[in-house]
Amino acid sequence: MQADMFNPYPAIGAVNALRSNYNFTMLPSVKSDFGSCAMKIDNRKAEPPEIARGKTARTYLYMEGAYKRYSMSKYSAN
């Protein structure tokens, strides 16, 4: 999985490290702390920049279909 060409994408290392494995959600009242990078992280939740959302969603769908042995997190509004 780690070497799958559809999995790795360039990212700002510090932002990616802070995102950890937090679930993605919308954080409308949170401001980005990363300068020109619009990534938002708050209370163990993360909101990717608008420009990255489609690619992120397609990557998650691909990985879930390609690696059935592993399961992706289920959506949670909490």
C-alpha positions in Angstrom: 0.0 0.0 0.0 2.7 2.4 0.9 4.4 2.2 -2.5 1.1 2.2 -4.5 1.4 5.0 -7.0 -2.1 6.3 -6.2 -1.4 6.6 -2.5 1.6 9.1 -2.0 1.1 12.7 -2.8 3.4 15.6 -2.1 2.5 17.3 1.2 4.0 19.7 3.7 5.6 17.4 6.2 4.8 19.4 9.3 1.2 19.8 8.3 0.9 16.1 7.5 2.4 15.2 10.8 0.0 17.4 12.7 -2.9 15.9 10.8 -1.9 12.5 12.0 -4.7 10.1 11.3 -7.6 12.4 12.2 -10.9 12.0 10.4 -11.7 14.6 7.8 -14.7 16.9 8.4 -15.8 20.4 7.7 -14.5 23.0 10.2 -16.2 26.2 9.1 -15.4 28.3 12.2 -11.7 27.2 12.4 -9.0 29.3 10.8 -5.9 27.8 9.2 -2.7 28.1 11.2 -0.4 27.2 8.3 0.1 30.4 6.4 -0.8 30.0 2.7 -1.8 26.3 3.2 -5.6 26.3 3.9 -5.4 23.0 5.9 -7.4 23.2 9.2 -6.9 21.0 12.2 -8.9 21.2 15.4 -10.0 18.9 18.2 -8.6 15.7 16.5 -10.5 16.6 13.2 -9.0 17.9 9.9 -10.4 19.8 6.9 -8.3 19.6 3.8 -8.1 22.7 1.5 -10.9 22.9 -1.0 -8.4 22.3 -3.9 -7.3 18.9 -2.4 -10.7 17.5 -1.4 -11.6 15.7 -4.6 -8.1 14.1 -4.9 -8.3 13.1 -1.3 -11.7 11.5 -1.7 -10.8 9.7 -4.9 -7.6 8.3 -3.2 -9.6 7.0 -0.2 -12.1 5.3 -2.5 -9.3 3.8 -4.6 -7.4 2.5 -1.6 -10.6 1.0 -0.1 -11.4 -0.8 -3.4 -7.8 -1.9 -4.1 -7.0 -3.3 -0.6 -10.1 -5.0 0.6 -8.2 -6.7 3.5 -8.1 -3.3 5.2 -11.1 -1.2 6.0 -11.4 2.6 5.9 -12.9 4.5 8.7 -16.7 4.9 8.5 -18.2 8.3 8.4 -19.0 9.9 11.7 -20.6 13.3 12.2 -19.3 13.4 15.8 
